[in-house]
Each structure stands twice: as structure tokens, then as C-alpha cells.
Amino acid sequence: METVVAFTAIAVSIMIGLAALGTALGFGMLGGKFLEAAARQPELAPQLQVKMFIVAGLIDAIAMIGVAVALLFTFANPFLTQLG
């Protein structure tokens, strides 16, 4: 039982870490490409900005789903109920 709890803690930390890493990389690439596109065509900057914020919300939502699954494994571990 302790092994399952330990491996769950390791899995949760990896899930949250990868969610944070993916979000950081996504926001960095998104911001860089937005600045590059706005510098090339300044007249399209308002339209690009709206699309950038929509994609930023989707990137953040993916990370929040990963954190929610990690919290599920932390507080309502389905592997422990099978052992009990």
C-alpha cells in the first residue's frame, strides 16, 4: 500500500511539472510568434492579438486539466480503493 502511495506521489509531481513546463514553452512560443507576426504586418496586430488570447486560454486550460487529474490521484486515488 505504501508503494502505491509513493508511486502516486511521484506520478503526480511529474504530471504537474510537465504541465507547468508545457505551459511555459507554449506561452513562450506563442508570444514570440505573435511579436514576429505583428512586426511583419502591423495592421493585423489587433486580429492577431485576439487569436493569441484565445490560444493562450486553451494552453492554460490544458495545464489546468493536468493539474485536476493530478489532484484526483492525490486525494481520491483509484488504485488504493482496489487494494482496500
KAFEN-V342400 format. One record per pair of residues at least 4 apart in sequence whose ideal C-beta (glycine too) atoms are under 6 Angstrom apart, sorted by the first residue. I is the first residue (numbers start at 1). GAP is how many residues later the second one is. D is the distance in Angstrom with one decimal. If there is no record, write none. Layout:
I GAP D
I GAP D
This chain:
1 82 5.8
4 75 5.1
8 65 5.5
8 69 5.6
12 58 4.5
12 61 5.5
12 62 5.3
15 51 5.6
15 55 4.4
16 54 5.1
18 4 6.0
19 44 4.4
19 47 3.6
19 48 5.9
23 36 5.9
23 40 4.2
26 4 6.0
26 33 4.3
30 25 6.0
34 14 5.9
34 18 4.7
37 11 5.4
38 7 4.3
38 10 6.0
44 4 5.4
48 4 6.0
72 4 5.6
73 4 5.7
